[in-house]
Amino acid sequence: MPNLPRVSGQEAIRTLERLGFVQVRQRGSHIVLKRQTPEGEVGCVVPLHRELAVGTLRGILKQARVTFDEFVENS
């Protein structure tokens, strides 16, 4: 797997919204996103940091059940 791009929290949210996620709520600097799938509801939490750490972005994609390729294609 190639390296993940360095993105801000806001850029990650924008990309996830293109993939069908909707902002549900916010608590402090953390945004909760959800989307409906055939298997049920999938959610993830994105912090509004200027630059997300690579491990944080990887965890967000795992929570959201989004592949690296899907994320890069829609960013």
N, C-alpha and C positions, 0 to 999 in steps of 0.2 A: 504494500500500500504506500503510495507517495505521501509526502508530508502534507499535513493539513494546512490550509491557508491561515494566516494571522488575521483575524477579524475582530471587530468590536462586538459587544453584546447587542447593540442596535442592528448591526449588519446581519448577525445571526438570526435575530428575530424576523427581520425583513425576508430573509431567505426561507425560514420555516413557514412564514405566512404564505409565500408563493407555493409551498408544498401542501397547503390546505390547513395549516394550524391557525387557531384563533386565540387572541389574548383573552384569558378568562379573568385574571385578577393580578394585582400587584401588591407586594408587601415590601416596603422599603425599596431597595434597588434590585429586587428579584421579580421577574415577570413569569407568570405561569401560563403556558400555552397548551391547548388540547386540540385533538382532531378525532373524528369518527373514522374507524376502519371496519372492515368486515368482521374482524376478530373482537371488536369492542373499541372503547375509548382509549386513546394513547395520549399521555401528557408528558411535559418536560418543563424544567425550570431554567431560565436563562438570567444570569446576573448582568446588570447594565454596567459592565466595566469597559474602559477605553480599549483594552486589548485582552481577549480571552486567552488564558493559558491553553496550550495544546491539549493537555490532559482534561481540562474542563470542557473544551469543545468536543473532545472524543466522548466524554461522559454524556453530554447533552444529546449527541447524535445516537448514542446507545439507548438512552431513555426514550427518545423520540422514534426509535426504530427506523432511522433514516440512514441510508448507506452514504459513504464518503462521496461516491460518484454522483448520487442524487443531489447532495448538498452543493458540490462544485458546479454542476450543470445549472443549478437555479440561482447561484450567487451572482 
